[in-house]
Amino acid sequence: MSISLVKETATRKLDLRKETLKISLVKKSLTSVTARVGVVLDKSGSMRKLYKDGSVQDVLEKLFPIALNFDDNGELDVWLFNDEFIRMKEPVTLDNFYNYIDAKVMSGVIEKFWGQTKYAPVMQDVFNKYCIEDPSPLPTFIIFLTDGNNSDKNNTKKILKESSAHNIFWEFVGIGDEKFEFLQRLDSLSGRTIDNANFFDVKDIASLSDEHLYDKLLYEYPQWEAEAKRVGILR
């Protein structure tokens, strides 16, 4: 299929997904939300097949409408992680969303970036970008996609606690057959200023309907935003 036809097909799907997302936004009273949006993508060795068969690209296209609706500049910031991380120089935009994974990730040196699974290093870099390097009064909505449990649980809890006093919300999404006991426990982690995270898991995210996916992704965000305003994290 030619690039132009791929873009045309992806654009049609994007238009439909934008309308589907509006339904979820209305249900959650989020139609006037402005927020910075980022996605953190697991690139450990066990994810290799999902990158190569187009599944990660499909998920990215499903997530992009959230950035178009929420983000102040309509861009989706991207991180890749395993036991290390890469902060992608180019965000997902209307110009590149239709082949972002093939063109920006599965080529050159980044394609060879595979490893084990640690959450804390990439979470720290996300925190650094939004809360230290480029602070903003806007909330930040981070979608964190992984297929496996991590080997740095204490450091992950530390950064989640630290970020709970800042305007950043973490939406963890587990995919595949892993039980994700740690991520489930994070959802009720004590010692935080406010609850700043949610988690859900799905065996096959590609088979989840767009409406169901958006409902799950946005399930707890409104409560976090309201609580963040109540305690003065957001204005």
Backbone bond lengths (Angstrom), bond angles and torsions (degrees), N, CA, C in turn:
res aa  C-N    CA-C-N  psi(-1)  N-CA   C-N-CA  omega(-1)  CA-C   N-CA-C  phi
1 M - - - 1.462 - - 1.526 108.88 -
2 S 1.305 118.38 134.43 1.454 122.31 -178.56 1.529 110.23 -70.35
3 I 1.341 115.42 157.41 1.464 121.06 179.40 1.526 110.71 -58.85
4 S 1.325 117.06 -40.93 1.465 120.20 -178.52 1.518 111.00 -63.62
5 L 1.344 116.66 -38.22 1.463 119.86 179.74 1.525 110.51 -72.78
6 V 1.334 116.80 -37.60 1.467 120.46 175.56 1.523 110.05 -59.45
7 K 1.336 116.31 -45.63 1.463 120.71 -179.82 1.527 110.79 -64.36
8 E 1.315 117.11 -41.65 1.468 120.42 -179.47 1.525 110.96 -63.14
9 T 1.340 116.49 -44.31 1.462 120.92 179.25 1.524 110.88 -64.50
10 A 1.343 115.94 -44.90 1.471 120.17 179.85 1.518 111.71 -64.21
11 T 1.325 117.04 -36.27 1.468 120.98 179.84 1.529 110.67 -66.53
12 R 1.334 116.46 -39.49 1.480 119.33 176.61 1.526 110.62 -61.83
13 K 1.332 116.32 -44.53 1.461 119.82 178.02 1.528 110.74 -63.38
14 L 1.323 116.71 -39.37 1.459 120.92 179.48 1.518 111.18 -60.68
15 D 1.311 117.49 -43.97 1.470 121.06 179.20 1.526 110.96 -60.68
16 L 1.338 116.66 -41.14 1.465 120.50 178.62 1.532 110.66 -66.86
17 R 1.320 116.18 -40.47 1.467 119.77 -178.80 1.518 111.46 -68.63
18 K 1.303 117.49 -34.32 1.466 120.31 176.66 1.521 110.20 -61.32
19 E 1.323 117.08 -39.46 1.468 120.58 178.11 1.527 110.87 -69.34
20 T 1.341 116.31 -39.37 1.463 120.14 178.02 1.523 110.72 -64.05
21 L 1.324 116.53 -41.93 1.457 120.73 179.23 1.522 111.18 -61.20
22 K 1.313 117.47 -37.76 1.464 120.62 -179.88 1.522 111.27 -57.81
23 I 1.328 116.91 -34.67 1.465 120.85 178.46 1.528 109.87 -62.25
24 S 1.341 116.01 -46.00 1.467 120.05 178.81 1.516 111.58 -65.96
25 L 1.321 117.04 -37.93 1.468 120.58 179.93 1.518 111.19 -65.33
26 V 1.315 117.12 -39.53 1.462 120.70 177.68 1.522 110.04 -64.17
27 K 1.336 116.81 -43.96 1.461 120.76 -179.74 1.534 111.47 -60.90
28 K 1.326 116.54 -33.29 1.456 121.69 -177.42 1.535 112.94 -96.67
29 S 1.330 117.49 4.11 1.469 122.64 -177.33 1.526 111.07 55.33
30 L 1.335 115.37 45.30 1.460 121.48 -178.16 1.524 112.32 -115.84
31 T 1.302 117.82 22.97 1.467 120.24 -174.25 1.520 113.38 -69.73
32 S 1.321 118.33 -18.38 1.470 120.20 -178.43 1.524 112.72 -114.46
33 V 1.327 116.88 18.20 1.461 120.72 -177.87 1.530 110.93 -75.62
34 T 1.325 115.84 135.79 1.463 122.00 168.35 1.520 107.51 -119.57
35 A 1.320 116.63 128.64 1.462 120.93 -178.14 1.519 109.35 -155.06
36 R 1.314 115.51 153.08 1.449 119.84 170.38 1.533 108.63 -80.64
37 V 1.326 116.73 140.86 1.461 120.96 -172.90 1.524 109.85 -126.93
38 G 1.332 116.35 133.16 1.452 121.67 176.06 1.518 110.75 -136.03
39 V 1.326 116.43 155.50 1.462 121.26 176.01 1.526 108.39 -127.15
40 V 1.327 115.20 136.06 1.456 122.83 179.12 1.527 107.09 -114.37
41 L 1.334 116.39 117.45 1.453 121.91 -172.66 1.522 111.42 -110.36
42 D 1.309 116.21 124.35 1.459 123.01 175.06 1.531 109.04 -62.21
43 K 1.335 116.32 126.35 1.468 120.45 174.34 1.528 109.08 -127.28
44 S 1.319 115.15 42.47 1.460 120.32 172.26 1.526 108.76 -77.44
45 G 1.323 115.84 166.75 1.461 120.22 -175.10 1.513 114.22 -57.12
46 S 1.329 116.76 -32.81 1.459 119.76 -178.11 1.531 112.93 -70.27
47 M 1.339 116.60 -13.73 1.465 121.08 179.56 1.526 112.24 -90.94
48 R 1.322 118.07 -4.46 1.466 121.32 -172.01 1.535 112.43 -53.87
49 K 1.332 116.86 -45.89 1.465 120.21 -178.30 1.522 111.47 -60.39
50 L 1.343 117.43 -38.72 1.458 120.94 -177.04 1.531 111.94 -70.54
51 Y 1.316 116.72 -27.24 1.465 119.81 173.49 1.528 110.18 -74.02
52 K 1.310 116.29 -43.15 1.455 120.30 -173.67 1.531 112.64 -73.22
53 D 1.346 117.59 -31.17 1.469 118.66 -177.24 1.526 113.59 -91.04
54 G 1.332 117.62 4.48 1.462 120.76 176.12 1.512 115.11 91.75
55 S 1.336 117.73 -1.01 1.467 120.11 -177.32 1.528 112.06 -64.63
56 V 1.332 117.50 -41.30 1.461 120.33 -179.31 1.527 110.14 -67.70
57 Q 1.324 116.64 -39.35 1.469 119.68 175.62 1.522 110.76 -59.68
58 D 1.323 116.74 -42.10 1.462 120.62 -179.84 1.529 110.89 -63.84
59 V 1.330 116.61 -41.86 1.467 120.18 178.00 1.525 110.17 -63.04
60 L 1.325 116.47 -42.46 1.463 120.39 -179.92 1.528 110.78 -60.38
61 E 1.324 116.62 -40.76 1.463 120.28 178.31 1.525 111.17 -66.28
62 K 1.330 117.03 -33.05 1.463 120.47 176.31 1.526 111.66 -68.12
63 L 1.343 116.55 -34.88 1.461 121.29 -176.63 1.525 112.63 -81.36
64 F 1.306 117.65 -27.75 1.459 121.47 -173.54 1.533 113.72 -56.63
65 P 1.340 120.64 -37.72 1.472 119.30 178.24 1.525 113.70 -57.64
66 I 1.335 117.63 -28.64 1.465 119.55 177.78 1.521 110.08 -63.30
67 A 1.327 116.34 -42.38 1.469 119.80 177.23 1.515 111.10 -64.91
68 L 1.324 117.06 -39.95 1.461 119.87 -179.94 1.521 111.24 -63.33
69 N 1.346 116.91 -33.44 1.460 120.12 -179.00 1.523 112.72 -86.14
70 F 1.334 117.59 -37.20 1.459 122.12 -174.63 1.518 112.77 -91.64
71 D 1.329 116.11 -45.85 1.453 120.72 -162.45 1.516 112.52 -69.82
72 D 1.331 115.21 143.36 1.456 120.07 -177.35 1.518 112.29 -68.21
73 N 1.342 118.08 -21.33 1.468 119.60 176.70 1.526 112.79 -124.60
74 G 1.322 117.04 12.07 1.454 120.76 175.32 1.514 114.13 67.63
75 E 1.344 116.96 27.54 1.452 121.15 -179.28 1.526 110.46 -118.43
76 L 1.318 115.19 150.90 1.460 121.94 177.92 1.528 108.41 -113.64
77 D 1.335 116.76 108.26 1.462 120.79 177.95 1.524 109.46 -70.77
78 V 1.341 116.44 147.11 1.466 120.91 -172.42 1.524 111.01 -131.17
79 W 1.332 115.01 134.75 1.466 122.93 168.89 1.521 108.84 -123.64
80 L 1.320 116.61 147.61 1.457 124.05 170.28 1.522 107.38 -115.81
81 F 1.324 117.21 145.18 1.459 117.97 179.66 1.514 111.47 -148.46
82 N 1.311 114.44 153.01 1.460 124.20 162.12 1.529 105.12 -140.93
83 D 1.349 119.64 -111.59 1.464 118.14 170.60 1.530 110.63 -88.50
84 E 1.342 116.10 -5.80 1.454 123.14 170.83 1.533 106.85 -124.64
85 F 1.330 118.23 -165.53 1.465 118.89 178.32 1.517 110.07 -153.59
86 I 1.314 114.47 160.02 1.457 122.55 172.37 1.520 107.85 -130.28
87 R 1.334 116.37 125.01 1.465 120.52 170.40 1.529 106.50 -90.47
88 M 1.325 116.50 111.87 1.458 119.97 -175.86 1.529 110.89 -65.01
89 K 1.323 115.83 136.25 1.460 120.16 -178.92 1.518 111.67 -69.99
90 E 1.328 116.32 -34.47 1.467 120.56 -178.80 1.520 110.94 -105.05
91 P 1.321 118.78 127.23 1.465 120.72 173.65 1.522 110.62 -76.41
92 V 1.311 116.17 170.37 1.464 121.30 171.25 1.523 107.95 -78.06
93 T 1.332 116.17 129.23 1.463 122.11 -179.24 1.517 109.23 -134.93
94 L 1.312 116.02 176.89 1.468 120.06 176.18 1.530 111.95 -63.61
95 D 1.303 116.90 -22.05 1.465 120.31 -178.99 1.517 113.37 -80.96
96 N 1.349 117.52 -22.98 1.468 117.98 -173.52 1.520 115.27 -130.81
97 F 1.337 118.87 1.26 1.460 120.89 -171.42 1.519 113.52 -61.90
98 Y 1.310 117.88 -29.57 1.465 122.31 -170.94 1.531 113.28 -75.23
99 N 1.336 118.49 -18.53 1.470 120.15 176.80 1.524 111.64 -142.36
100 Y 1.330 116.54 32.55 1.460 121.53 -174.21 1.527 112.11 -58.66
101 I 1.328 117.87 -46.41 1.457 120.67 -175.64 1.521 111.06 -65.56
102 D 1.313 118.23 -47.70 1.466 120.41 179.65 1.524 111.77 -64.12
103 A 1.320 116.47 -44.29 1.461 120.38 -172.92 1.520 113.28 -79.89
104 K 1.337 117.85 -36.06 1.461 120.81 -172.34 1.527 113.80 -106.13
105 V 1.332 117.12 -24.82 1.461 120.59 -173.48 1.525 112.61 -110.71
106 M 1.339 117.48 -47.68 1.457 121.16 -175.13 1.523 111.28 -91.56
107 S 1.314 115.48 47.20 1.462 121.03 177.70 1.525 108.67 -154.10
108 G 1.300 117.17 151.97 1.456 121.21 177.15 1.515 113.00 64.31
109 V 1.321 115.68 -151.87 1.459 121.45 -174.18 1.527 111.87 -68.08
110 I 1.333 118.60 -29.46 1.465 121.14 -177.76 1.525 111.18 -66.51
111 E 1.329 117.24 -32.37 1.472 120.13 179.06 1.519 110.85 -59.04
112 K 1.323 117.01 -31.51 1.468 121.79 -177.12 1.528 111.97 -85.38
113 F 1.312 117.99 3.36 1.458 122.66 -176.91 1.531 109.92 -83.98
114 W 1.337 116.22 89.96 1.459 122.40 177.22 1.525 108.30 -129.77
115 G 1.324 117.45 157.44 1.460 118.82 -179.32 1.506 112.26 -178.06
116 Q 1.333 116.00 -157.80 1.456 123.39 178.43 1.528 109.36 -86.81
117 T 1.329 117.61 -162.51 1.467 119.56 -173.51 1.524 112.18 -126.06
118 K 1.325 115.25 113.22 1.465 122.39 170.16 1.525 107.50 -132.19
119 Y 1.324 116.37 135.68 1.464 121.08 -179.28 1.530 112.95 -90.64
120 A 1.339 116.66 -38.19 1.469 120.34 -167.58 1.530 114.68 -61.78
121 P 1.348 120.27 -42.28 1.472 118.08 -177.65 1.522 113.17 -59.17
122 V 1.321 117.05 -44.52 1.464 118.96 -179.25 1.524 110.47 -72.77
123 M 1.324 118.16 -35.99 1.460 120.12 177.33 1.523 110.72 -62.52
124 Q 1.330 116.44 -38.93 1.463 120.11 177.85 1.524 110.47 -63.39
125 D 1.334 117.58 -39.47 1.454 119.78 -180.00 1.524 111.59 -69.78
126 V 1.318 117.45 -37.20 1.464 120.67 174.67 1.532 109.38 -60.28
127 F 1.318 115.88 -46.71 1.464 120.85 177.69 1.532 110.88 -59.61
128 N 1.327 116.17 -44.80 1.462 119.76 -179.42 1.527 111.43 -59.31
129 K 1.320 116.51 -44.26 1.470 119.98 -177.17 1.521 111.07 -62.81
130 Y 1.325 116.74 -51.40 1.462 120.33 -170.53 1.529 113.92 -84.96
131 C 1.316 116.80 -26.13 1.464 118.99 -173.97 1.524 114.13 -109.37
132 I 1.326 117.97 -17.36 1.465 121.04 -178.10 1.527 111.32 -118.74
133 E 1.332 117.25 -55.82 1.464 120.97 -175.65 1.531 112.52 -72.42
134 D 1.324 116.00 -41.86 1.464 120.67 -173.65 1.525 110.38 -136.19
135 P 1.326 117.57 61.85 1.465 119.93 -177.14 1.522 111.79 -65.55
136 S 1.317 115.03 150.17 1.460 121.82 -178.48 1.518 108.61 -150.78
137 P 1.325 117.74 150.79 1.467 119.69 174.68 1.525 112.64 -72.22
138 L 1.345 117.19 -11.53 1.457 120.32 -179.73 1.525 111.07 -72.64
139 P 1.317 118.14 148.63 1.466 119.93 171.44 1.524 110.66 -68.42
140 T 1.326 115.32 159.62 1.463 121.74 177.73 1.517 108.70 -124.09
141 F 1.315 115.83 128.40 1.475 123.24 -177.74 1.522 107.69 -112.77
142 I 1.343 117.15 114.19 1.453 122.76 -177.08 1.528 110.04 -112.17
143 I 1.316 116.02 126.10 1.465 122.19 175.58 1.528 107.15 -103.28
144 F 1.320 116.16 119.03 1.465 123.25 -172.23 1.523 108.07 -114.35
145 L 1.326 116.96 108.67 1.465 122.81 -172.70 1.522 110.50 -106.75
146 T 1.345 117.09 124.75 1.466 120.59 -179.19 1.520 110.85 -146.41
147 D 1.349 115.28 154.80 1.470 119.25 176.80 1.522 111.90 -112.23
148 G 1.343 117.83 9.01 1.454 117.94 -177.07 1.511 113.94 -154.45
149 N 1.334 115.21 158.68 1.461 120.86 174.90 1.525 110.11 -72.36
150 N 1.309 116.00 157.74 1.461 122.18 -174.20 1.520 112.05 -101.82
151 S 1.345 114.87 165.91 1.468 120.86 -179.98 1.523 112.38 -105.19
152 D 1.341 117.55 8.44 1.477 120.95 -176.96 1.525 110.96 -129.55
153 K 1.307 115.30 57.29 1.466 120.72 -172.02 1.533 113.09 -63.39
154 N 1.326 117.80 -43.08 1.468 119.56 -178.42 1.521 111.91 -64.47
155 N 1.319 117.21 -42.68 1.461 120.26 178.94 1.529 111.36 -66.72
156 T 1.323 116.43 -34.38 1.463 120.13 177.60 1.519 110.59 -65.64
157 K 1.328 116.67 -44.18 1.464 119.68 177.87 1.524 111.02 -62.49
158 K 1.311 116.52 -37.27 1.468 120.65 -179.89 1.519 111.82 -62.22
159 I 1.331 117.66 -47.28 1.464 120.09 -178.07 1.528 110.86 -71.40
160 L 1.342 117.43 -32.24 1.463 119.13 176.95 1.529 110.27 -66.12
161 K 1.322 117.11 -40.83 1.471 120.74 176.86 1.524 110.76 -64.30
162 E 1.331 116.56 -45.32 1.462 120.48 -179.34 1.524 111.36 -60.88
163 S 1.318 116.34 -42.78 1.468 119.70 -176.44 1.524 112.81 -74.97
164 S 1.337 117.82 -12.81 1.466 120.34 -177.97 1.519 113.03 -67.64
165 A 1.318 117.16 -16.74 1.465 120.87 176.88 1.520 111.90 -92.22
166 H 1.329 116.64 7.18 1.459 122.17 -177.74 1.528 110.01 -123.92
167 N 1.324 114.95 171.28 1.471 120.29 -171.75 1.514 112.33 -87.78
168 I 1.346 115.38 59.38 1.459 121.08 -178.95 1.528 109.54 -137.32
169 F 1.332 116.13 129.74 1.466 122.70 -179.32 1.518 108.94 -116.87
170 W 1.337 116.19 133.05 1.458 122.84 -177.57 1.526 110.45 -106.38
171 E 1.308 116.50 122.15 1.466 122.04 174.22 1.529 107.96 -109.69
172 F 1.340 115.84 101.39 1.460 121.29 -179.00 1.526 109.82 -86.08
173 V 1.329 115.82 133.16 1.462 121.74 179.91 1.525 108.25 -126.48
174 G 1.323 116.66 117.05 1.453 121.23 176.57 1.515 110.48 -96.55
175 I 1.314 116.86 133.53 1.464 120.33 179.43 1.529 109.63 -122.13
176 G 1.334 116.16 148.63 1.456 120.88 178.64 1.513 112.91 95.64
177 D 1.330 115.93 -160.20 1.464 122.12 -170.26 1.529 114.32 -94.06
178 E 1.319 117.98 -2.87 1.468 121.14 179.23 1.535 110.47 -60.77
179 K 1.335 117.35 148.71 1.468 121.01 -179.32 1.531 112.63 -82.89
180 F 1.326 118.59 -23.46 1.473 123.42 174.79 1.532 113.17 56.11
181 E 1.334 115.55 45.07 1.468 118.62 179.81 1.529 111.73 -59.96
182 F 1.325 116.70 -38.98 1.462 119.52 -177.16 1.518 111.58 -66.24
183 L 1.322 117.41 -45.46 1.465 119.95 179.40 1.523 111.27 -64.22
184 Q 1.319 117.38 -34.20 1.461 119.67 176.07 1.527 110.53 -64.62
185 R 1.327 116.72 -38.42 1.467 119.87 179.10 1.534 111.21 -70.67
186 L 1.329 116.69 -33.60 1.466 119.38 178.33 1.513 112.01 -58.07
187 D 1.326 115.87 -30.42 1.462 120.79 -176.94 1.526 111.76 -61.82
188 S 1.348 116.68 -22.41 1.471 120.03 179.22 1.533 111.12 -123.81
189 L 1.321 117.19 28.16 1.460 122.43 -178.10 1.534 110.80 -61.65
190 S 1.312 116.65 130.78 1.463 121.25 177.96 1.529 109.99 -84.37
191 G 1.328 116.53 167.98 1.449 121.33 176.33 1.513 114.82 85.39
192 R 1.329 117.87 11.62 1.462 121.66 178.45 1.523 110.64 -100.68
193 T 1.324 115.40 151.48 1.464 120.06 176.30 1.517 110.22 -60.62
194 I 1.331 116.84 -49.12 1.461 123.46 171.21 1.518 107.68 -142.52
195 D 1.320 116.50 165.74 1.466 121.74 175.47 1.527 108.28 -69.34
196 N 1.328 117.03 112.61 1.459 121.63 -173.29 1.523 113.27 -117.84
197 A 1.348 116.65 23.30 1.461 119.37 -177.27 1.521 111.08 -151.96
198 N 1.307 114.31 153.37 1.456 121.77 172.21 1.526 107.46 -138.41
199 F 1.327 115.67 159.71 1.465 120.71 -179.90 1.516 110.19 -143.23
200 F 1.320 116.07 139.41 1.461 121.41 164.62 1.516 108.11 -145.14
201 D 1.317 115.96 157.42 1.459 119.56 178.54 1.519 110.20 -127.66
202 V 1.306 115.69 154.36 1.457 122.84 -179.69 1.521 107.85 -149.86
203 K 1.319 116.45 133.99 1.467 119.76 -177.28 1.521 111.61 -63.86
204 D 1.314 116.67 -44.80 1.470 120.90 -176.64 1.525 108.04 -133.45
205 I 1.323 117.12 96.12 1.462 120.58 -174.73 1.528 111.45 -66.47
206 A 1.332 117.49 -25.83 1.463 120.41 179.76 1.528 111.35 -67.15
207 S 1.348 116.87 -26.71 1.460 120.25 -178.09 1.531 112.55 -87.67
208 L 1.331 117.44 -7.67 1.459 121.70 -179.91 1.527 109.03 -77.37
209 S 1.314 117.13 130.70 1.460 119.47 -179.70 1.520 110.12 -62.51
210 D 1.324 116.07 152.22 1.467 120.19 -179.15 1.528 111.14 -58.26
211 E 1.327 116.84 -44.35 1.468 119.60 -178.18 1.522 111.29 -62.53
212 H 1.339 116.26 -43.07 1.468 120.09 179.86 1.525 110.25 -65.24
213 L 1.335 117.25 -40.57 1.459 121.00 178.93 1.525 110.84 -61.84
214 Y 1.327 117.59 -46.71 1.465 120.32 -178.64 1.530 111.18 -65.14
215 D 1.330 116.72 -38.48 1.461 119.66 177.46 1.529 110.79 -60.80
216 K 1.335 116.17 -42.51 1.465 120.14 -179.73 1.527 111.22 -68.19
217 L 1.322 116.75 -43.82 1.459 120.37 -178.50 1.527 112.24 -62.34
218 L 1.311 116.54 -34.34 1.465 121.20 -174.30 1.522 112.64 -99.84
219 Y 1.328 117.50 8.11 1.456 121.50 -172.09 1.525 112.83 -57.74
220 E 1.341 117.51 -47.17 1.467 120.29 -172.50 1.527 113.11 -105.91
221 Y 1.322 117.48 -10.96 1.461 119.68 -176.55 1.540 112.99 -57.10
222 P 1.335 120.80 -43.74 1.474 119.29 -179.25 1.527 113.23 -59.84
223 Q 1.344 117.23 -38.54 1.457 120.12 178.70 1.527 110.46 -65.70
224 W 1.354 116.32 -41.42 1.467 119.37 178.26 1.528 110.24 -61.74
225 E 1.321 117.53 -46.05 1.462 120.90 -178.07 1.531 111.07 -60.63
226 A 1.330 116.34 -43.57 1.460 120.07 179.29 1.525 111.25 -63.49
227 E 1.344 117.43 -42.75 1.459 121.13 -179.97 1.527 110.61 -68.87
228 A 1.344 117.20 -38.01 1.465 120.70 178.32 1.526 110.89 -63.11
229 K 1.310 117.68 -35.72 1.463 120.97 176.38 1.524 110.47 -71.21
230 R 1.327 116.34 -37.74 1.467 120.05 -177.67 1.526 111.52 -63.51
231 V 1.343 116.84 -38.38 1.468 119.75 -176.29 1.535 111.92 -94.35
232 G 1.328 117.56 -0.28 1.466 120.37 174.87 1.503 115.90 92.44
233 I 1.349 118.04 6.56 1.461 120.43 175.39 1.524 110.10 -69.71
234 L 1.331 115.92 -39.10 1.454 122.59 174.45 1.528 108.82 -113.73
235 R 1.342 114.97 154.55 1.471 119.32 176.55 1.520 109.70 -119.60
